[in-house]
Amino acid sequence: MAWSVPSASCTEAGPLNPLSAVYGQVTRFRRHWYEQRPHRQRQLGIPVVSVGNLVVGGSGKTPVVAMLAELLREHGYAPAVISRGYKRRDVTQDVAIVSDGVSVLAAVDVSGDEPQLLARRLTGVPVVVGADRYEAGLVARDRLGARVLILDDGFQHLRLARTVDLLLLADADLREQVLPGGRLREPLEAAARADALLVTERAQAEALARRVGVERAFIVRVDSQSLRLVTPFGAVVTPSPRRVVVVAGIARPERLVSAVRELGYSVEDQITFPDHHWFTAADVERVQARARKAGADAILTTEKDAVRLESVATGPVPMMFLPIDAHVEPEDAFTRWLLERIGPSQVRQ
């Protein structure tokens, strides 16, 4: 269910180290500066729904962005996703159209991994990347006909005005420190600026919302789909393997390992790379060697890693990825709340 709770103040748990204290003050000042000067935020003239978090690294934003895009499209809106395209290798285009909603138009080097994933997964939803999210939004609005924008990883992108701020939050975030001593991008008190929390821990949603002073919280449920091949990309795997080696270039690889084990696979080995790592042929050779040594039936990775592995995925042990879907509960209440915030005027006529 969705909860309404009274406002409350919050501070970081535990003493901050000096560098974290300085970083926290800088980010606190920056947010306050924009809040006192709303006219300095750039306006796109159409609703903007931001999906973000407080910590660096993975928190499940990409499946939530995909879910929102599909929800809005199914209710008659014309959504597009705008993203920074973090760690994309080819930045010759300031703004790149990754997908026009019909075809994928940019390679992963140009798009970055998460926008590429979204472009391949979403039908009828353009995806645009650019360091300047305002310029990316203009392209999505004026060239691609978007009437609602989903701002991927946008909670700290204060230069762009938004209609709805959705914040993914976990109980573990409350025990983090601000960078560089911890994983928080800004002090925990910033969570109170969110319009709603999205929380994966059902039992903790109400307490988390009360703790950070946010009026409303919804539950995010994550489901795994059938395994797919890295190459040819997306082909459904049958039959499923039993013994696997897990490979991940994501911020929190332990989540993938846990998910794979919960699905009943026997994890014979696990190999980790830095988040957003661009895989090489040498990397794949090493992974293949360890998979053969472990007697694995398959090499399993994430969908985000798969788009970076596709061009170098060779070897006798098949490489597969585990797609993840997100669902918000209660669905009807969340949909009604979100569409009321966006307004009916953006529905396709």
MARPA-355700 format. One record per residue (C-alpha): x, y, z; residue in three letters. Coordinates in nm, 3 decimals. Example, Ala and Ser with C-alpha at 12.3 -4.5 7.8 and 13.67 -1.06 7.14 Angstrom:
2
X,Y,Z,vopa
1.230,-0.450,0.780,ALA
1.367,-0.106,0.714,SER
end
This chain:
349
X,Y,Z,vopa
0.000,0.000,0.000,MET
0.099,0.367,-0.012,ALA
0.143,0.545,0.321,TRP
0.102,0.906,0.424,SER
0.329,0.995,0.713,VAL
0.415,1.311,0.906,PRO
0.727,1.506,0.820,SER
1.043,1.431,1.013,ALA
1.404,1.543,1.005,SER
1.693,1.303,0.955,CYS
2.069,1.300,0.978,THR
2.341,1.056,0.877,GLU
2.413,0.766,1.109,ALA
2.748,0.781,1.286,GLY
3.023,1.047,1.290,PRO
3.139,1.178,0.954,LEU
3.502,1.185,0.853,ASN
3.628,1.535,0.767,PRO
3.619,1.491,0.390,LEU
3.265,1.355,0.403,SER
3.161,1.651,0.617,ALA
3.299,1.894,0.359,VAL
3.142,1.707,0.068,TYR
2.809,1.696,0.249,GLY
2.816,2.071,0.308,GLN
2.892,2.139,-0.058,VAL
2.604,1.924,-0.181,THR
2.373,2.067,0.086,ARG
2.458,2.421,-0.027,PHE
2.405,2.330,-0.393,ARG
2.057,2.189,-0.331,ARG
1.963,2.488,-0.113,HIS
2.089,2.729,-0.382,TRP
1.856,2.580,-0.646,TYR
1.564,2.563,-0.404,GLU
1.601,2.934,-0.333,GLN
1.631,3.013,-0.704,ARG
1.375,2.800,-0.889,PRO
1.398,3.036,-1.187,HIS
1.751,2.904,-1.245,ARG
1.614,2.558,-1.319,GLN
1.564,2.494,-1.688,ARG
1.207,2.421,-1.794,GLN
1.117,2.186,-2.078,LEU
0.746,2.274,-2.083,GLY
0.632,1.912,-2.049,ILE
0.618,1.687,-1.741,PRO
0.946,1.538,-1.624,VAL
0.948,1.232,-1.397,VAL
1.283,1.183,-1.226,SER
1.402,0.844,-1.100,VAL
1.701,0.857,-0.872,GLY
1.870,0.747,-0.553,ASN
2.104,0.875,-0.285,LEU
2.391,0.629,-0.317,VAL
2.650,0.566,-0.584,VAL
2.623,0.233,-0.756,GLY
2.336,0.005,-0.836,GLY
1.999,0.045,-0.671,SER
1.769,-0.093,-0.940,GLY
1.690,0.234,-1.119,LYS
1.701,0.095,-1.473,THR
1.421,-0.163,-1.431,PRO
1.210,0.107,-1.264,VAL
1.271,0.347,-1.555,VAL
1.164,0.073,-1.798,ALA
0.852,0.001,-1.592,MET
0.754,0.370,-1.584,LEU
0.806,0.408,-1.959,ALA
0.581,0.110,-2.030,GLU
0.318,0.227,-1.782,LEU
0.297,0.572,-1.937,LEU
0.286,0.437,-2.292,ARG
0.010,0.192,-2.200,GLU
-0.198,0.481,-2.057,HIS
-0.182,0.681,-2.378,GLY
0.112,0.910,-2.307,TYR
0.414,0.962,-2.532,ALA
0.712,0.909,-2.300,PRO
1.082,0.926,-2.373,ALA
1.382,0.848,-2.153,VAL
1.664,1.098,-2.117,ILE
1.992,0.988,-1.962,SER
2.342,1.115,-1.907,ARG
2.483,0.802,-2.074,GLY
2.732,0.747,-1.794,TYR
3.078,0.629,-1.909,LYS
2.986,0.611,-2.276,ARG
3.306,0.581,-2.478,ARG
3.209,0.774,-2.791,ASP
3.109,1.129,-2.698,VAL
3.153,1.290,-3.039,THR
2.780,1.370,-3.032,GLN
2.680,1.600,-2.746,ASP
2.329,1.454,-2.768,VAL
2.271,1.112,-2.921,ALA
1.941,0.947,-3.012,ILE
1.983,0.590,-2.893,VAL
1.636,0.485,-3.004,SER
1.355,0.664,-3.185,ASP
1.105,0.425,-3.029,GLY
1.111,0.200,-3.336,VAL
1.476,0.112,-3.394,SER
1.800,0.120,-3.196,VAL
2.008,0.386,-3.371,LEU
2.327,0.405,-3.163,ALA
2.582,0.146,-3.059,ALA
2.661,0.085,-2.694,VAL
2.985,0.287,-2.721,ASP
2.775,0.592,-2.808,VAL
2.489,0.531,-2.567,SER
2.644,0.378,-2.258,GLY
2.520,0.050,-2.115,ASP
2.198,0.145,-1.933,GLU
2.051,0.358,-2.216,PRO
2.138,0.078,-2.460,GLN
1.957,-0.172,-2.238,LEU
1.651,0.053,-2.228,LEU
1.657,0.115,-2.603,ALA
1.661,-0.257,-2.675,ARG
1.395,-0.339,-2.421,ARG
1.140,-0.061,-2.478,LEU
0.904,-0.044,-2.774,THR
0.751,0.289,-2.870,GLY
0.969,0.483,-2.624,VAL
1.260,0.693,-2.754,PRO
1.585,0.702,-2.555,VAL
1.818,1.003,-2.576,VAL
2.153,1.058,-2.403,VAL
2.355,1.369,-2.333,GLY
2.555,1.526,-2.054,ALA
2.317,1.823,-2.081,ASP
1.984,1.665,-1.995,ARG
1.800,1.982,-2.099,TYR
1.936,1.957,-2.453,GLU
1.858,1.585,-2.457,ALA
1.504,1.669,-2.346,GLY
1.463,1.922,-2.626,LEU
1.561,1.657,-2.882,VAL
1.316,1.408,-2.730,ALA
1.038,1.668,-2.725,ARG
1.088,1.846,-3.056,ASP
1.232,1.575,-3.282,ARG
1.081,1.261,-3.135,LEU
0.742,1.388,-3.018,GLY
0.777,1.310,-2.647,ALA
0.511,1.460,-2.421,ARG
0.644,1.318,-2.092,VAL
1.011,1.270,-2.007,LEU
1.161,1.016,-1.769,ILE
1.486,1.151,-1.627,LEU
1.710,0.855,-1.550,ASP
1.928,0.899,-1.239,ASP
1.800,1.250,-1.191,GLY
1.766,1.316,-0.817,PHE
2.090,1.518,-0.801,GLN
2.043,1.679,-1.145,HIS
1.895,1.999,-1.003,LEU
1.950,2.215,-1.312,ARG
1.648,2.058,-1.479,LEU
1.302,2.122,-1.332,ALA
1.093,1.814,-1.275,ARG
0.728,1.741,-1.208,THR
0.776,1.427,-0.999,VAL
1.081,1.313,-0.801,ASP
1.088,0.939,-0.730,LEU
1.362,0.821,-0.495,LEU
1.474,0.461,-0.455,LEU
1.576,0.410,-0.094,LEU
1.690,0.109,0.107,ALA
1.730,0.063,0.479,ASP
2.106,0.020,0.429,ALA
2.123,0.375,0.288,ASP
2.040,0.512,0.634,LEU
2.366,0.371,0.769,ARG
2.585,0.516,0.494,GLU
2.809,0.818,0.514,GLN
2.849,1.087,0.252,VAL
3.123,1.045,-0.008,LEU
3.413,0.979,0.009,PRO
3.372,0.804,0.344,GLY
3.058,0.624,0.231,GLY
2.828,0.584,-0.068,ARG
2.585,0.875,-0.017,LEU
2.590,1.136,-0.294,ARG
2.443,1.395,-0.058,GLU
2.327,1.403,0.305,PRO
2.036,1.179,0.394,LEU
1.819,1.480,0.471,GLU
1.790,1.543,0.095,ALA
1.554,1.244,0.075,ALA
1.279,1.465,0.218,ALA
1.268,1.649,-0.117,ARG
1.133,1.338,-0.292,ALA
0.765,1.321,-0.384,ASP
0.760,0.947,-0.314,ALA
0.992,0.670,-0.208,LEU
1.028,0.343,-0.396,LEU
1.133,0.074,-0.149,VAL
1.215,-0.291,-0.211,THR
1.182,-0.401,0.152,GLU
0.807,-0.432,0.200,ARG
0.823,-0.450,0.579,ALA
1.039,-0.137,0.603,GLN
0.858,0.097,0.364,ALA
0.648,0.277,0.623,GLU
0.939,0.315,0.865,ALA
1.172,0.444,0.592,LEU
0.919,0.702,0.474,ALA
0.868,0.825,0.830,ARG
1.242,0.827,0.897,ARG
1.327,1.057,0.607,VAL
1.009,1.266,0.616,GLY
0.855,1.167,0.284,VAL
0.477,1.160,0.267,GLU
0.435,0.860,0.040,ARG
0.608,0.526,-0.021,ALA
0.543,0.247,-0.268,PHE
0.684,-0.103,-0.286,ILE
0.907,-0.211,-0.575,VAL
0.891,-0.582,-0.651,ARG
1.162,-0.727,-0.873,VAL
1.109,-1.041,-1.081,ASP
1.352,-1.239,-1.294,SER
1.264,-1.337,-1.651,GLN
1.388,-1.641,-1.842,SER
1.757,-1.651,-1.922,LEU
1.862,-1.498,-2.254,ARG
2.172,-1.545,-2.467,LEU
2.429,-1.267,-2.494,VAL
2.473,-1.364,-2.858,THR
2.251,-1.375,-3.051,PRO
2.139,-1.108,-2.811,PHE
1.814,-1.181,-2.630,GLY
1.746,-1.532,-2.760,ALA
1.559,-1.732,-2.496,VAL
1.761,-2.011,-2.338,VAL
1.621,-2.366,-2.335,THR
1.689,-2.578,-2.143,PRO
1.824,-2.382,-1.848,SER
2.177,-2.459,-1.727,PRO
2.244,-2.598,-1.381,ARG
2.608,-2.518,-1.300,ARG
2.708,-2.156,-1.372,VAL
2.986,-1.904,-1.333,VAL
2.862,-1.556,-1.249,VAL
3.032,-1.254,-1.411,VAL
2.940,-0.899,-1.315,ALA
3.072,-0.550,-1.385,GLY
2.819,-0.375,-1.162,ILE
2.837,-0.183,-0.835,ALA
2.689,-0.455,-0.614,ARG
2.764,-0.793,-0.772,PRO
2.654,-0.981,-0.461,GLU
2.293,-0.905,-0.551,ARG
2.329,-1.093,-0.880,LEU
2.496,-1.389,-0.708,VAL
2.216,-1.405,-0.449,SER
1.946,-1.385,-0.716,ALA
2.107,-1.661,-0.922,VAL
2.132,-1.888,-0.618,ARG
1.773,-1.816,-0.516,GLU
1.663,-1.928,-0.862,LEU
1.822,-2.267,-0.798,GLY
2.142,-2.243,-1.001,TYR
2.466,-2.381,-0.862,SER
2.723,-2.098,-0.861,VAL
3.060,-2.265,-0.920,GLU
3.263,-1.944,-0.940,ASP
3.213,-1.568,-0.952,GLN
3.421,-1.306,-1.131,ILE
3.378,-0.935,-1.071,THR
3.487,-0.630,-1.267,PHE
3.448,-0.259,-1.190,PRO
3.108,-0.100,-1.247,ASP
3.046,-0.016,-1.616,HIS
3.362,-0.207,-1.714,HIS
3.419,-0.227,-2.090,TRP
3.497,-0.593,-2.151,PHE
3.782,-0.698,-2.379,THR
3.852,-1.020,-2.567,ALA
4.118,-1.097,-2.305,ALA
3.858,-1.060,-2.028,ASP
3.630,-1.308,-2.203,VAL
3.915,-1.555,-2.256,GLU
3.989,-1.545,-1.882,ARG
3.622,-1.590,-1.795,VAL
3.589,-1.878,-2.039,GLN
3.896,-2.050,-1.891,ALA
3.755,-2.027,-1.539,ARG
3.416,-2.150,-1.656,ALA
3.574,-2.454,-1.820,ARG
3.784,-2.524,-1.510,LYS
3.471,-2.504,-1.293,ALA
3.281,-2.739,-1.522,GLY
3.009,-2.477,-1.573,ALA
2.723,-2.521,-1.817,ASP
2.697,-2.146,-1.870,ALA
2.833,-1.803,-1.781,ILE
2.564,-1.579,-1.629,LEU
2.572,-1.200,-1.617,THR
2.338,-0.902,-1.593,THR
2.148,-0.744,-1.881,GLU
2.355,-0.428,-1.836,LYS
2.678,-0.627,-1.864,ASP
2.542,-0.821,-2.161,ALA
2.520,-0.513,-2.384,VAL
2.891,-0.451,-2.314,ARG
2.982,-0.816,-2.364,LEU
2.795,-0.879,-2.688,GLU
3.074,-0.774,-2.926,SER
3.337,-0.995,-2.758,VAL
3.121,-1.288,-2.637,ALA
3.291,-1.594,-2.783,THR
3.400,-1.932,-2.653,GLY
3.265,-2.280,-2.588,PRO
3.074,-2.199,-2.269,VAL
2.755,-2.007,-2.360,PRO
2.714,-1.660,-2.210,MET
2.370,-1.567,-2.081,MET
2.204,-1.283,-1.895,PHE
1.927,-1.262,-1.639,LEU
1.670,-0.992,-1.730,PRO
1.499,-0.818,-1.439,ILE
1.151,-0.662,-1.435,ASP
1.026,-0.412,-1.176,ALA
0.667,-0.374,-1.057,HIS
0.530,-0.110,-0.819,VAL
0.269,-0.202,-0.560,GLU
-0.008,-0.124,-0.512,PRO
-0.015,-0.073,-0.887,GLU
-0.352,0.100,-0.912,ASP
-0.273,0.348,-0.635,ALA
0.069,0.429,-0.778,PHE
-0.065,0.471,-1.132,THR
-0.347,0.695,-1.017,ARG
-0.112,0.908,-0.807,TRP
0.148,0.942,-1.084,LEU
-0.099,1.028,-1.361,LEU
-0.267,1.287,-1.142,GLU
0.072,1.454,-1.093,ARG
0.145,1.450,-1.467,ILE
-0.201,1.561,-1.574,GLY
-0.426,1.444,-1.857,PRO
-0.319,1.712,-2.105,SER
-0.016,1.508,-2.214,GLN
-0.216,1.207,-2.332,VAL
-0.197,1.154,-2.708,ARG
-0.494,1.307,-2.884,GLN
end
